[in-house]
Amino acid sequence: QSVLTQPPSVSGAPGQRLTISCTGSSSSFGAVYDFHWYQHLPGGAPKLLIYGNSNRPSGVPARFSASRSGTSASLAITGLQADDEGDYYCQSYDGSHWVFGGGTKVTVL
Amino acid sequence: EVRLVQSGAEVKKSGESLKISCSVSGYGFTSYRIGWVRQVPGKGLEWMAMISPSDSDSNYSPSFQGHVIVSADKSANSASLQWGSLEASDTAIYFCARLRIVGNRHYFDSWGQGTLVTVSS
């Protein structure tokens, strides 16, 4: 079964820059199908943050950016704010099934 | 405005059956697939199943195949997720989400608010 691997947690002080990695086990990830990112804040529904490796839906601040390199992707948050605290997930498709990464908990110190 | 509204929280016992729903509005129901995603308390998101409302074609994660069934009712603009026999390990929040496919981009662009299912043994 295809897997997307993320670090369990990252933390930073307000104003800092954080990055979250997402490494795919299948050659379909990235090479064939794009990566996408979601923000899941406590008590809410997941929200699409980035689609197509690096595109922000309207309304998502430019502080959030992402990129792809081969079968891996990364999400960057610049100017970290207290309300960025929550879980972040990468997601892709392996040709048969849709897959989420394990999630990364972002803590604002 | 695209909206996915899910049915309310459920409390069940092991062995009981359950069907939860996801009602959509603001777009053509048959134009997009609907996926179901599980979040066990304290754990991450897991894709469970997908249904195409236009023809009811479905696809399941191997982890959930045989344990749940997804369906769609075109007349009600609603998708459903059902269990024939719940287990305590099914305790989780279940989200429905609209799948957007643009070329090689498969992503969930709108989400329901989630349905909490609690199963006691």
HADDOCK unambig.tbl for C-alpha pairs under 7 A between the chains (distance, minus, plus):
assign (segid A and resid 32 and name CA) (segid B and resid 104 and name CA) 6.71 0.50 0.50
assign (segid A and resid 33 and name CA) (segid B and resid 104 and name CA) 4.95 0.50 0.50
assign (segid A and resid 33 and name CA) (segid B and resid 105 and name CA) 6.03 0.50 0.50
assign (segid A and resid 34 and name CA) (segid B and resid 104 and name CA) 6.32 0.50 0.50
assign (segid A and resid 34 and name CA) (segid B and resid 105 and name CA) 5.38 0.50 0.50
assign (segid A and resid 36 and name CA) (segid B and resid 107 and name CA) 6.58 0.50 0.50
assign (segid A and resid 44 and name CA) (segid B and resid 113 and name CA) 6.87 0.50 0.50
assign (segid A and resid 45 and name CA) (segid B and resid 111 and name CA) 6.55 0.50 0.50
assign (segid A and resid 45 and name CA) (segid B and resid 112 and name CA) 6.81 0.50 0.50
assign (segid A and resid 45 and name CA) (segid B and resid 113 and name CA) 5.30 0.50 0.50
assign (segid A and resid 45 and name CA) (segid B and resid 114 and name CA) 6.62 0.50 0.50
assign (segid A and resid 46 and name CA) (segid B and resid 111 and name CA) 6.82 0.50 0.50
assign (segid A and resid 48 and name CA) (segid B and resid 108 and name CA) 6.97 0.50 0.50
assign (segid A and resid 48 and name CA) (segid B and resid 109 and name CA) 5.80 0.50 0.50
assign (segid A and resid 51 and name CA) (segid B and resid 107 and name CA) 6.89 0.50 0.50
assign (segid A and resid 52 and name CA) (segid B and resid 105 and name CA) 5.77 0.50 0.50
assign (segid A and resid 92 and name CA) (segid B and resid 106 and name CA) 6.85 0.50 0.50
assign (segid A and resid 93 and name CA) (segid B and resid 106 and name CA) 6.51 0.50 0.50
assign (segid A and resid 97 and name CA) (segid B and resid 61 and name CA) 6.60 0.50 0.50
assign (segid A and resid 98 and name CA) (segid B and resid 47 and name CA) 6.33 0.50 0.50
assign (segid A and resid 99 and name CA) (segid B and resid 47 and name CA) 6.25 0.50 0.50
assign (segid A and resid 100 and name CA) (segid B and resid 45 and name CA) 6.44 0.50 0.50
assign (segid A and resid 100 and name CA) (segid B and resid 46 and name CA) 6.24 0.50 0.50
assign (segid A and resid 100 and name CA) (segid B and resid 47 and name CA) 6.89 0.50 0.50
assign (segid A and resid 102 and name CA) (segid B and resid 44 and name CA) 5.53 0.50 0.50
assign (segid A and resid 103 and name CA) (segid B and resid 44 and name CA) 5.75 0.50 0.50
